[in-house]
Amino acid sequence: MVEARVVVRTGVGLHARPAAMLVQEAARHSGCQVSIEHGGRKADAKSILQVLGLGVRDGEEVTIRVEGEAEEEVLAALVHLFGEGLER
């Protein structure tokens, strides 16, 4: 298992569009379990309802955890998404 902490910088937090982008990227990696944690709560990053349920606001930190096939590469892709790819 690998993990990374990232700060959400979308202007709206992990609301509808950014959350959907995260879920789509996580779902592309069927050989891995991907979770996101915020405020002591954990969500399956492949579930839009669970991700939205975390209520992550802009500027807050989340922890991404990946376990499974090519976990290092999957984690790098998700960290990159948070750094440059989520809509503002």
C-alpha positions, 0 to 999 in steps of 0.5 A: 500500500502507498499513500500521499497527502494532497491539498484540494485546490479546485475552487469548490472542493471535491464537489460534483465535477472534480469528484467525478474526475477523481472517480473516473481516474480511480475507476480506470485502475480496476486492479487497485483499491483506491481510497481517500480519507478526510477528517478521519473518514474514509471513502472508496475513491471509485464511488461518487457518493462516498467521495461527495459524502466526505464534504471536502472543501477547497484548501483542505488536505486529503490522504489518497491510499492505493493498494494493488497492481501498479500502485505506485503509478496509480498513486502518481496519476492521482496526485498529478490529477490533484495537482493539475487536472481537477477543474477550477 
